[in-house]
Amino acid sequence: MKTPLLEKVEQSQLKEKVPEFRIGDSVRVHVKIKEGDKERIQVYAGTVIARNGGGANETFTVRRISFGEGVERVFPLHSPFVAKVEVERSGAARRAKLYYMRKLTSKQSRLKEVQE
């Protein structure tokens, strides 16, 4: 149970426009990277395999194959370092967590596309 003060602080940390995406979607996450005194945006593209938490603590996990190796990265949804999230294609997932994709090879890990 949260106190009213904690809820007010948490509400101030939330983003105004939260991108709409689901588990199984292929997304491009634009991340702000700070190098010295410069700041640039780096794109991390992959499949959303999990969403966790709620409110200001909500995170999502994106998995991609990089040089034949599976790489997963967890992003806080309301972080100021996540500039934007673009949905490339929507995948049909029947589970809340797609951890089984870790064991699959590239052709097996394709999800059916949802026609909207």
C-alpha positions as CSV (number, residue, x, y, z in Angstrom):
1,M,0.0,0.0,0.0
2,K,1.4,3.4,-1.1
3,T,1.0,6.6,0.8
4,P,-0.5,9.6,-1.0
5,L,2.9,11.3,-1.0
6,L,4.6,8.3,-2.7
7,E,1.8,8.1,-5.3
8,K,2.1,11.8,-6.1
9,V,5.9,11.5,-6.6
10,E,5.4,8.4,-8.8
11,Q,2.8,10.2,-10.9
12,S,5.3,13.0,-11.6
13,Q,7.8,10.5,-12.9
14,L,5.5,8.9,-15.4
15,K,5.7,9.8,-19.1
16,E,2.8,11.6,-20.8
17,K,2.7,9.5,-23.9
18,V,3.4,5.8,-23.3
19,P,3.9,3.8,-26.5
20,E,1.4,1.0,-27.3
21,F,3.1,-2.3,-27.8
22,R,2.5,-5.9,-26.6
23,I,4.6,-9.0,-26.0
24,G,5.7,-10.6,-29.3
25,D,5.9,-7.2,-31.1
26,S,9.1,-6.3,-33.0
27,V,10.2,-2.9,-31.8
28,R,12.9,-0.3,-32.3
29,V,13.9,1.3,-29.0
30,H,15.6,4.7,-29.3
31,V,18.0,5.0,-26.3
32,K,19.9,8.1,-25.3
33,I,23.6,7.3,-24.8
34,K,25.8,9.7,-23.0
35,E,29.5,9.7,-24.0
36,G,31.5,12.3,-22.1
37,D,29.6,15.6,-22.6
38,K,27.9,14.5,-25.8
39,E,24.6,12.7,-26.1
40,R,23.4,10.6,-29.0
41,I,20.6,8.2,-29.8
42,Q,21.2,4.6,-30.4
43,V,18.6,2.2,-31.8
44,Y,18.1,-1.2,-30.3
45,A,15.8,-3.4,-32.4
46,G,14.3,-6.8,-31.3
47,T,11.3,-8.7,-30.1
48,V,9.6,-7.9,-26.8
49,I,9.6,-11.0,-24.7
50,A,8.4,-9.7,-21.4
51,R,6.8,-6.8,-19.6
52,N,7.1,-6.5,-15.8
53,G,5.9,-4.2,-13.0
54,G,3.5,-1.3,-13.1
55,G,3.5,2.4,-12.7
56,A,6.9,4.1,-12.7
57,N,8.6,0.7,-12.1
58,E,7.3,-0.9,-15.4
59,T,10.0,-2.5,-17.5
60,F,10.1,-4.4,-20.8
61,T,12.7,-6.9,-22.1
62,V,13.8,-6.8,-25.8
63,R,15.7,-9.8,-27.3
64,R,17.7,-9.8,-30.5
65,I,20.3,-11.9,-32.2
66,S,23.6,-10.1,-32.6
67,F,26.5,-11.8,-34.4
68,G,24.8,-15.2,-33.8
69,E,24.5,-14.6,-30.0
70,G,21.2,-13.9,-28.3
71,V,21.2,-10.5,-26.5
72,E,18.5,-9.3,-24.1
73,R,18.1,-5.9,-22.7
74,V,15.7,-4.6,-20.1
75,F,14.4,-1.1,-20.5
76,P,12.4,1.0,-17.9
77,L,9.3,2.1,-19.7
78,H,9.2,5.6,-18.1
79,S,12.9,6.3,-18.2
80,P,14.1,9.6,-19.7
81,F,16.8,7.6,-21.5
82,V,14.2,5.8,-23.6
83,A,13.5,8.5,-26.3
84,K,10.8,6.5,-28.1
85,V,9.6,3.0,-29.0
86,E,8.5,2.2,-32.6
87,V,6.5,-0.9,-33.3
88,E,7.8,-2.5,-36.6
89,R,5.4,-5.4,-36.6
90,S,3.0,-7.0,-34.3
91,G,3.5,-10.6,-33.4
92,A,0.8,-13.1,-32.2
93,A,1.8,-14.3,-28.7
94,R,-0.3,-16.6,-26.6
95,R,1.8,-16.2,-23.5
96,A,2.7,-13.3,-21.1
97,K,6.4,-14.2,-21.2
98,L,8.2,-15.5,-24.3
99,Y,11.2,-17.0,-22.4
100,Y,11.0,-20.1,-24.6
101,M,12.4,-18.1,-27.5
102,R,15.8,-18.3,-25.8
103,K,16.1,-22.0,-26.9
104,L,14.9,-21.5,-30.5
105,T,17.0,-20.9,-33.6
106,S,16.3,-18.0,-35.9
107,K,13.7,-19.6,-38.2
108,Q,11.8,-21.3,-35.3
109,S,11.6,-18.1,-33.3
110,R,9.5,-16.3,-35.9
111,L,6.1,-15.3,-34.6
112,K,3.0,-15.0,-36.8
113,E,2.1,-11.4,-37.6
114,V,-1.1,-9.9,-36.4
115,Q,-3.2,-8.3,-39.1
116,E,-4.7,-5.1,-37.8
